[in-house]
């Protein structure tokens, strides 16, 4: 009887240890996802401001070229900068969506790994 009680206690201790590890992992994943969302949100706001500035620069460069005050190279450079800024915004939005998925998964997800 004593050996069976000791085995049961050991099994219980293992189960508690495994449960605690899973809970710690879930908290860590949640904290990481929340930190990523916070950081990406700030980066996205800055990138959108840069995109708006690049769009305004492109508008001015186009007007300068159309009125003969600048070469087409200036407009092409402004287009390249505007495209790069837009690309950065889109990449950050994709990363932000992925971070939201990570948070959802860390909080329980609602789907199984096999699906």
N, C-alpha and C positions, 0 to 999 in steps of 0.2 A: 504494500500500500504506500509506503513512504517513497519508493522509487517512482511510482506512477505520479504521485503528487509533485515530486521534483521535476519529472519530465513535463508535466502539465505547466508547472511554473516557468520552466525554461521556454516552452513554446509560447506561453503568454508574453514573456519578456521579449522574445524575438518579434512577435507580432506588434508589440508596443513600439519597439525600436524601429521596425519597418514603417509603421504608421507615422511616427515622429519624423522620419526622414522624408516621407512623401509630403507631409505638411510643410516642413522647412523648404523643400524644393518648390512647392506651390507658392509659398510666400516670396521666395527669391524670384521666381519667374514673373509673378505679378508685379513686384517692385521694379524689376528690370523693364518690363513692358511699359509701366507707367512712366518711368524715367525716360524711356525712348520716345514715348508719345509727347512728353513735355519738351524734350530737346528738339524733336523734329517739328513741333508746332512753332517754336521760336525760330528755327531755321527757315521754315516755310514763310513766316511773316517777313523775315528779312529778304528772302529770295523774291517774294512777290513785290516788295518795294523796289528791289533792283530791276525786276522785270518792267515795272511801270516806268522807272527812270530810263531804261533802255528803249522802251517804246516811245517815250517823249523825245529822246535823242534821235531816234530813227525818223520821227515826224519832222523834226527840225532839219535834219540832214537832207531829207527828201525835198523839203521846201527850198533849202539853200541850193540844191542841185537844179531843181525845176526853174529857179529864178536866175541861174547862171552864176551864183556866188561860190560854188564849190564843185569839185570834181566828183565824178560818179564813184570814185574810190572811197570817198568819205561816206557816201550812202551805203555802199557795199559793206564797209566796216561796221556801220551802225546796224545793218541787217544781220551781220554775223553776231554782233553782241546781243541783239534782241533775240535771235534764235537760241543762243547759248543760255541766256537768262530764262527763256521759256522752257528749254530742255531741263534746266536745273529745277525749276518749279515742278515740272511733271515728275521728275525722279523723286523729289522730296514728297510729293503727294502719294506716289506709289509706296515709298518707304513708310509713310505715316499709316496708310491703309494696312500694310503688312504688320506694323506694330499693334494696330487695333486687333487684328486677327490673333496675334500672339497673346494679347491681353485676354481676349475671349477664350482662347485655348487654356490659358493659365487659370482662369476662373471656372473652368469646368467644360467649356467648349460646346457641349450639346451634340457631339458626334463621337463615334468610336474611331480608333486609329486604323482599323481594318477597312473602314468605309472610305 
